[in-house]
Amino acid sequence: MIEVKNISKSFDGKQILHDVSCTFYSGKTNLIIGQSGSGKTVLMKSIVGLVRPENGEILFDGRDLMKMDTLQVRHLREEIGMLFQGSALFDSETVLGNVMFPLVMFSKMTRAEMLDRAMFCLERVNLKGAESKYPSELSGGMQKRVAIARAIALNPKYLFCDEPNSGLDPRTSILIDELLSDITHEYGITTIINTHDMNSVLGIGENIIFLNKGHREWVGDMTQIYRSDNQALTDFVFATDLFRRVREYLNSRH
Amino acid sequence: MILKKQLENFGRYCVFMTRVFSLPDKWGVTLRRMISEIYKLGIDSIPLVVVISVFIGAVIAIQMQLNIESPIIPAYAVGLATRDIVLLEFSSSILCLILAGKVGSNIASEIGTMRVTEQIDALEIMGVNSANFLVWPKVMGFMLFIPVLGVLSMFTSIIGGVCVAVFTDIITLSRFTYGLQAFFNEWYVWYALIKCVVFSVIISSVASFCGYYVKGGALEVGRASTNAVVSSSILILLFDVILTKLLLQ
């Protein structure tokens, strides 16, 4: 579980996060949603330690990131997997090299064990057979799946995903969502997904944090979102005609 | 204002270098990466070094002949002057200025692209000291291989001069080779190699620094690449003066 308590962050005098508090649960897909510029990425980067908030606490199962020294942060990061918006695969490495990278750097496995683990992870994301390809030879969806395989290679306790569906077609987006949800439940990972994709919100959102202009505006799950009367939230989630109709239909049934 | 910015950059560079020269997480991985960098930055530069050195060696020989043609200066002075110019300046400073363009821009654009595509963030998130992981093998690899490039450049430049003596009639081969051997000071070779090593650290570390702190996209990567070449060239010239004063006087 990750608890964020009263964190604030500003850049060049502009306040991006205002006293944000929220909790991300183990074994659940935790979603951070909000409009562009609402502070989603800054919140996620603050939690993983790429950005340092001005105040507050970030507790990883009770361990405060803000009070850790450099070595403790590095050890904590060995428990973290992250899926970046652009996949961030290493261009010079093959698919197998990318997935094996965290194992080579941090595990004490033998070469054969590393290979087994990497192959297992690739199989888990349905990419067996692509291990000798380079990232530039893969489609966007395949790159995301390699990035997921790399992120789970070390059995992380915490998985962060920054807009995992950006640039993907709807069908591939659903596959990635299902994969992330399955992995979260299977391994009991605390998964935090930063997304704009309303299909993800309504499909896998077990704990949704809605940010609006740097404030935590709303917290709930995908079933509560239909019945919410928070104007900013409904304007954001049900912005399209299709989603408005779905909401009206579902509300009319209750 | 400019001075303040430069001091800030120098401070950031110092902090960056302390991160680069911390102990590697995995020596085996780092040494493998260093060998790969030796190939990429060093061995791949051999054709460029050979071609440039042969031609510059030939040009120096021809120009020496034209400029010191005098009844009171012995003919072998052409060989002597060619050798000393090659040893003292060309195969260290000028060679490194040329390599600052090739190697410096290569390093800055590679690391800059890794920064803008979040590959460096990915390393940091995994708990890897990205500065050490990416830059240490480049600096050490290039530093270890640059003496080879320096010696190769000296040798091929002299070959260029010999070619002038062989294929033209401006000086005889015997006088040229006599000049090459006359009043030889071994320290000049060491002086050139020391300069090469210092300049190689400047090229690889400054280029890495420029690439590592890129913010933005492709445009900024290009700008970082240009900055890397300009900054390292200026620093090479500055350190050329300092090292010459320290080592030759």
Chai-1 contact restraints between the chains, C-beta under 6 A:
chainA,res_idxA,chainB,res_idxB,connection_type,confidence,min_distance_angstrom,max_distance_angstrom,comment,restraint_id
A,V48,B,I125,contact,1.0,0.0,6.0,A-B,restraint_1
A,R74,B,G127,contact,1.0,0.0,6.0,A-B,restraint_2
A,R77,B,I125,contact,1.0,0.0,6.0,A-B,restraint_3
A,R77,B,G127,contact,1.0,0.0,6.0,A-B,restraint_4
A,E78,B,G127,contact,1.0,0.0,6.0,A-B,restraint_5
A,I80,B,I125,contact,1.0,0.0,6.0,A-B,restraint_6
A,M82,B,I125,contact,1.0,0.0,6.0,A-B,restraint_7
A,F84,B,E118,contact,1.0,0.0,6.0,A-B,restraint_8
A,G86,B,T117,contact,1.0,0.0,6.0,A-B,restraint_9
A,G86,B,E118,contact,1.0,0.0,6.0,A-B,restraint_10
A,A88,B,E118,contact,1.0,0.0,6.0,A-B,restraint_11
A,A88,B,Q119,contact,1.0,0.0,6.0,A-B,restraint_12
A,A88,B,A122,contact,1.0,0.0,6.0,A-B,restraint_13
A,F90,B,Q119,contact,1.0,0.0,6.0,A-B,restraint_14
A,P102,B,M126,contact,1.0,0.0,6.0,A-B,restraint_15
A,M105,B,V128,contact,1.0,0.0,6.0,A-B,restraint_16
